[in-house]
Amino acid sequence: MATRHEVKRYKANLSDELHSAALYEALARVEKDDTRKQVYNDLAQSEREHAQVWANKLRANGVRPKGSGHAVKTRLMKGLVHVFGADFVLPTLAAAEYADRNKYHGQPDAGRMSADEHHHAAVVQKLARGGGDPNLSQGARIAAAETWHQGASSGNDLRAAVLGANDGLVSNFCLIMGVAGAGTGNKAILLTGLAGLIAGACSMALGEWLSVTNARELASTQIAKEAQELEEQPEAEEHELALIYRAKGLDASEAKLVASQMMRDKDKALDTLTREELGLDPAELGGNPWSAAGVSFCLFSVGAIFPVMPFLWTHGFSAIVQCIALSMLALASIGVFTSLFNGRSAGFSALRQIIIGLIAAAFTFGVGRLLGVSIS
């Protein structure tokens, strides 16, 4: 019989496999491209087979596997797939697969599942990068696989959305609690909350605009220098390409051949050097600063409006209680969303988010109360 620890591991593995299978099935349902749809179905089938292994182990130890109902984060992720499409969730899924590719390392009863997980991670990497030409050389394939995670992490719209809303929620919740703790009236609290919303959203938008603009300008300068070196010192750049491919596992002769073929098209050579040497995506260069600023402004505002709303229709102690309740609900929602990419359960993430938010609000409330008493 398996130990309690082993049974717990079987349950965790089963839950992970069922979660992945459900997501791949959801992606297959919304995917219009037949080739990608088949890939998703194949991945789902593989995950189902893995899940069956762990379910059988649980039954063999007298434990009944959970039913077909999905966890909260699985339902949430499936909902995002159906509402926003596959491209919106692929970076998050790719990052999760990459992080979990070694989850069966050290589990002797996992059989070939560890190798399968590495294969799944590589496949989703390619899908997250927009697929690719199956006729590419080995070196080009290695290059494409190496840079997937940069785009997945830096261009993760879901993660950015959650963190942007969290900034607005926590900062304005704490601000309002601090002012409420000082004993100010309802109108002053409402004006403070709205001012905090506007000021914070503008600050976030300006900061995002500056960040993206500076990143684009720096990237453009670096790419221009790389293009100049490519024209003035082609032999040196070809040698750099060969070194890149050697570092990726090709032998010296094949790396030289790939580099030589790449140099026949200077645009492709520049694209490869930009991605591999500079770590930049020439198609994006950090994104559009104006759209980034607008999205940042909206996301911050969405989070910041929750603590303010009760003061629009009530006042006094009732408004403060409703402010805390609404903020806790929003914090829990954000916690559930963070569970999509932190590897924790939805319940744990929601509870942790609520506790941290309440501690921060309680601190500012106490500071506001002390300052209010001392000033008065």
ABEGO torsion letter per residue (X at the ends): XBBAAAAAAAAAAAAAAAAAAAAAAAAAAABABAAAAAAAAAAAAAAAAAAAAAAAAAAAAGBBBBBABBBAAAAAAAAAAAAAEAAAAAAAAAAAAAAAAAAABGBAAAEAAAAAAAAAAAAAAAAAAGEEBAABBAAAAAAAAAAAAAAAAAABAAAAAAAAAAAAAAAAAAAAAAAAAAGBBAAAAAAAAAAAAAAAAAAAAAAAAAAAAAAAAAAAAAAAAAAAAAAABAAAAAAAAAAAAAAAGBBAAAAAAAAAAAAABAAAAAAAAAAAAAGBBAAAGGEBAAAAAAAAAAAAAAAAAAAAAAAAABBEAAAAAAAAAAAAAAAAAAAAAAAAAAGBBAAAAAAAAAAAAAAAAAAAAAAAAAAAAAAX
